[in-house]
């Protein structure tokens, strides 16, 4: 009990009046068992090797909007067994695009819905190289942690660039609607938009993006 109480006190430092923004990445053993989960808020990393500790963290931090690059995979690694009932999923064209957990007051979004490229490519765009990890059946916690942390850093940097991405009108392609034009937002408008995006809560905050 002392261990859990100390961890809960540690996580309480994240509680704020505003909606928090987090990204997270997970890895499993290819058989559905979690190996590692890393959560990152642009400053702090929280790392977990078991489901119970993850949910103690989620239950304590307060209102949050959490992003993944592979939403279905990462949610399936965290919301299993009795925790599955906490989750409300929203699908479009057979693909998960958004999820919410009213019990924790959390919303989950898929970055790939907005920028439909691999995380390697996002890293290239951000000039951030991924940390490779060879999943050959031999667990190296130090290398795996570095791998997941870097993925979170790339995803965080990508979120910071999303507003610039839309401000430029996205990436021109043959499927893009002719009504999509650059927004030409001012710096003040971009700051206001970031504040607005952080504030989003509820069950209808999904976005279809490029898909």
N, C-alpha and C positions, 0 to 999 in steps of 0.2 A: 504493500500500500504506500510506503514511503517513496518508492521509486515513481509510482504513478502520480502521486501528489506533487512531487518535485517537477515532473515533466509538465503537468497541467499548469503549475505556477509559471514555468518558463514560457509556455505557449500563450499565456494571458497577456504577455507584453504586446502581442499583435492586435489586441482588441482596440478598435477605434469606432467613432461614430460613422465614419464614411465606409463605403464598400471597399474592401481591400482587393488588390489585384495580385494574383499568383499565377505561375505556370508550374506544370509538373511533368515528370517523365518517369516511366516505369520500365522494368525489365522482368521477365519471368523465365522459368526453366524450360520453356517450350511444352510444358505439360499443364500449364495453368496455375502453377504455384509461383507466387511473388518472390523475387530475389531482392529487389531494391526499388524504392520509390524516392524521388528527390523533388521537393517543393522549393520554389525560389521566388522571391518578391522584388528582385532587383538589388537587394542588399544582403539578405540572409538566406542561407540554405537550411532546410530541415530534411534529414535523411532517415529513412525507415527501412527495416528489414522484416517487419511483420505487420499484419493487417490491423491488429488491435491498437498498436501505437499510432498508426495513421489516423484511425478514427478518434482516438483521444485528441489528437492535434486538430482534426477537422471540427470536432464538437466544441473546442475551446476558443478557436480564433475569432469567431463571430462572422458577420456578413462578408461574403467574398464572391468575386467573379474569378473563376479559375480556367485557364486555357491549357489545351494539349495540342499536339500536332497530329496525333492519331487517337481521336476521342474514344472510339469504340474499344480499342485495345487497352488504353490506359484506364478507362472506367471499369472494364472487366477484371483488371488486375486488382482493383481496390474495393469495388462493391460486389463482393461475393458472399455466398451463404446468406446469413441473416441480414447482411447489409444491403443486399440487392433490393429489398423491399423499400429502402429509403429513396430509391432513385426513380425519377420520372424521365423517360426518354422521348425525344421527338425525332421522327424519321421523315425524310423526304426522298422520294424515288428509291426507297429501299435502303437508304444510307442514314446513319445517325448523324444529325447535325447539331443537336443541342440537348442538354440534360439539366435537370434541376434537382436539388435535394432540399425540400422545404424544411425538413427536420433540422438541418444545419444552417438554413438560409443561404445556400450556395447555388450558383449557376455555373454551368460548364459549357465552354465553347470550343469549337474545333478551328484552329488557325488555318488548316488546309482549305476550309470553306471560303476563306478570304484570299489566300495566295496559294493557288493550286500547284505547288512545286514541292519537291522533296526538301527535307530539313538540310541536306547537304547543299542544295541550291540556295536556300535561305542563308546559310552560312557564307556561301560565296558572295552573295549580294551584300551581306553585312561585313565582309572581309574578316570572317571568323571561321577558322578551320575546325571541323569536327575532330573529336578525339576518337580514334578507331578502337574497337574492342572486338577481339576474335572470340566468338561464341563457339568454342570447340569442346564444350562440356567440362572444362576446367575453370572453376570460379576463382577469379582474382579480384577481390573486393576493392582494392585500391584502384586498379585500372577501370573497373566497372563504375566506381563512384566518379572518377574523373570523366568518363564517357557521359554519364547521365547529367552531371553538373554542366558540362559544356553544352549538351543539347538544350538544357534549360536556359543557359545564357544566350544561345542563338535565338531561341524562341522569344525570349524577353526583348532582345534587340529587334526582332521582327515585329513585335507588337508596337514598339516605339516608332517603327517606320510605316505602319499601316496607314496612318493618317496621311503621310506624305505620298504613299502609294495611291490612295484614292484622290488626293488633291491633284495628282498628275493625270488622272483619268484612267488609272490601271495600266495594263500592258496591252497595247494594240494587237488585235488578232482578228482573224476572219469571222469569228463568232460574235464579236463585240457589237452591241447595238449602236447605231449612229447617234443616239441621243446621249451617249456617255461622253462627257466633255470634261476637261480639267476644271477643278473648282476654283483654283487661284485664291485659296484662303489666306488671310493675313495671319501673322504670328499670334495675335490675340485670339482670333477665331480658332486656331489650332489648339491653344491652351484651353479655351472654353469647351471644345469638342472632347478633349482628353478627360476633362472633369465630368462631362456628361456620360461618356462611355464607362467611366468608373462607377457611376451612380446607378447603372442599369440593374434592375432586379425584376423578378416576376417570371412568368412562364412563357412569354412570347418574345424573348430577346434573341431568338435565333436569326441567322442571316445566311442567305444562300450563296452569296459571293460569286465566285467564278464558275460554280458548278451548276 
